[in-house]
Amino acid sequence: MKPAYSEHSLSDLEKMDNSTRKQFINHVEKILESLHQRHMRFGMPFHVEEVTRQARLVYNFDAEALFILRCFATHKEYERWYKSYK
């Protein structure tokens, strides 16, 4: 299975510093290896992974790929995005 990045996630990653970006990439590899999934609440069709205490990675699975939807460096950005779906 290969990771596929959305335009939003690529622009999110470009804004981050190198160490944070590396942590996100390491977590994508970890997800590919273990396929551990934590669904988001309220029936949202996404999964979420905590990269650091503040950072979040939002993704989804398909038959052949792991789609990285968004990469949030701070919890405040993640909450703003999350609340827009309620």
Beta strands, then each sheet from edge to edge (+ up, - down):
strand 1: 2-5
strand 2: 47-50
strand 3: 56-61
strand 4: 65-72
sheet 1: 1+ 4+ 3- 2+
end
